[in-house]
Amino acid sequence: MTNQGNTGTTSINLAGKKGLVIGIANNQSIAYGCARAMHALGAELAITYLNAHAEPFVRPLAEQFGSPLILPCDVEQPGHLEAVFAAIQKQWGKLDFALHAIAYAPKEDLHGRVIDCSAAGFARATDVSCHSFIRMARLAEPLMGQGGALLTLSYYGAQKVIDHYNIMGPVKAALESVMRQMAVEFGPQGIRVHALSPGPILTRAASGIDHFDELLEQVAQHSPQHHLVSIDDVGSVAAGLVSDWSLHMTGNVVFVDGGCHVLG
């Protein structure tokens, strides 16, 4: 691929850029596909894992990238996210991009009707899935003095009702709204903000959604491109969005779903 902009013909290149990836659980994670694409284009990455149980699955993946920072980060634990950014400040003194790829809802609230969702479950789902992106952005801001990019992961269920997505629909809708607000607030500083909206991919998180296998089958049959997207498809788009090719893009929900979103 080449860029035919005013600067001439150049290839996408992330060499010299420093990035943070939050949300890798294993080698099936969308965050891993994004990290793999970013690393392949030359980015140096800081990688987080949720806890000691997750570390054996994540650390070998991060070591494949030669990541100098492999850190625990449970956004529900006070100080974890702040410690990650303190380590980045000490190691690099700057940050060019960050990917927020985490979401959570208590099982009883995720599997029930929205109108039956508990206040505590709604608050917890919103805190982990949405407010943590705000916190991440606030911590990243001082490290992005020369501009940068912030990405999060959404889903079409934020915009239309998807069977069995339940409370995560409103929570992701809030996330997309937050993304747009951030894009305006950070615009003068050259910090771009986007939400990637992949089609359904069988990840560990997605496996908690009822009848997810049926959704996969429906998308494969009925999407305009008649196939499912992969973590690498999403990763390629993410890498492009954090590159200098996308300096004048911000505030977008970027669909990587084989065209499903155009069907309504």
Secondary structure as the mmCIF struct_conf table of DSSP 4:
data_model
#
loop_
_struct_conf.conf_type_id
_struct_conf.id
_struct_conf.beg_label_comp_id
_struct_conf.beg_label_asym_id
_struct_conf.beg_label_seq_id
_struct_conf.end_label_comp_id
_struct_conf.end_label_asym_id
_struct_conf.end_label_seq_id
STRN STRN1 ASN A 3 GLY A 5
TURN_TY1_P TURN_TY1_P1 ASN A 6 THR A 7
STRN STRN2 GLY A 8 THR A 10
TURN_TY1_P TURN_TY1_P2 ALA A 15 GLY A 16
STRN STRN3 LYS A 18 ILE A 22
BEND BEND1 ASN A 26 ASN A 26
TURN_TY1_P TURN_TY1_P3 ASN A 27 GLN A 28
HELX_RH_AL_P HELX_RH_AL_P1 ILE A 30 ALA A 40
TURN_TY1_P TURN_TY1_P4 LEU A 41 GLY A 42
STRN STRN4 GLU A 44 TYR A 49
BEND BEND2 LEU A 50 ASN A 51
TURN_TY1_P TURN_TY1_P5 ALA A 52 ALA A 54
HELX_RH_AL_P HELX_RH_AL_P2 GLU A 55 GLN A 64
TURN_TY1_P TURN_TY1_P6 PHE A 65 GLY A 66
BEND BEND3 PRO A 68 PRO A 68
STRN STRN5 LEU A 69 PRO A 72
TURN_TY1_P TURN_TY1_P7 VAL A 75 GLU A 76
BEND BEND4 GLN A 77 GLN A 77
TURN_TY1_P TURN_TY1_P8 PRO A 78 GLY A 79
HELX_RH_AL_P HELX_RH_AL_P3 HIS A 80 GLN A 91
TURN_TY1_P TURN_TY1_P9 TRP A 92 TRP A 92
BEND BEND5 GLY A 93 GLY A 93
BEND BEND6 ASP A 96 ASP A 96
STRN STRN6 PHE A 97 HIS A 100
HELX_RH_AL_P HELX_RH_AL_P4 LYS A 107 LEU A 110
BEND BEND7 HIS A 111 GLY A 112
HELX_RH_3T_P HELX_RH_3T_P1 VAL A 114 ASP A 116
HELX_RH_AL_P HELX_RH_AL_P5 ALA A 119 THR A 126
HELX_RH_PI_P HELX_RH_PI_P1 ASP A 127 HIS A 131
HELX_RH_AL_P HELX_RH_AL_P6 SER A 132 ALA A 140
HELX_RH_3T_P HELX_RH_3T_P2 GLU A 141 LEU A 143
TURN_TY1_P TURN_TY1_P10 GLY A 145 GLN A 146
STRN STRN7 GLY A 148 LEU A 153
HELX_RH_3T_P HELX_RH_3T_P3 TYR A 156 ALA A 158
TURN_TY1_P TURN_TY1_P11 GLN A 159 GLN A 159
BEND BEND8 LYS A 160 LYS A 160
TURN_TY1_P TURN_TY1_P12 ASP A 163 ILE A 167
HELX_RH_AL_P HELX_RH_AL_P7 MET A 168 PHE A 186
HELX_RH_3T_P HELX_RH_3T_P4 GLY A 187 GLN A 189
TURN_TY1_P TURN_TY1_P13 GLY A 190 GLY A 190
STRN STRN8 ILE A 191 PRO A 198
HELX_LH_PP_P HELX_LH_PP_P1 GLY A 199 PRO A 200
TURN_TY1_P TURN_TY1_P14 ARG A 204 ALA A 205
HELX_RH_3T_P HELX_RH_3T_P5 ALA A 206 GLY A 208
BEND BEND9 ILE A 209 ILE A 209
TURN_TY1_P TURN_TY1_P15 ASP A 210 HIS A 211
HELX_RH_AL_P HELX_RH_AL_P8 PHE A 212 HIS A 222
BEND BEND10 SER A 223 SER A 223
TURN_TY1_P TURN_TY1_P16 PRO A 224 GLN A 225
BEND BEND11 HIS A 227 HIS A 227
HELX_RH_AL_P HELX_RH_AL_P9 ILE A 231 VAL A 242
BEND BEND12 SER A 243 SER A 243
HELX_RH_3T_P HELX_RH_3T_P6 ASP A 244 SER A 246
TURN_TY1_P TURN_TY1_P17 LEU A 247 HIS A 248
BEND BEND13 GLY A 251 GLY A 251
STRN STRN9 ASN A 252 VAL A 256
BEND BEND14 ASP A 257 ASP A 257
TURN_TY1_P TURN_TY1_P18 GLY A 258 GLY A 259
HELX_RH_3T_P HELX_RH_3T_P7 CYS A 260 LEU A 263
#
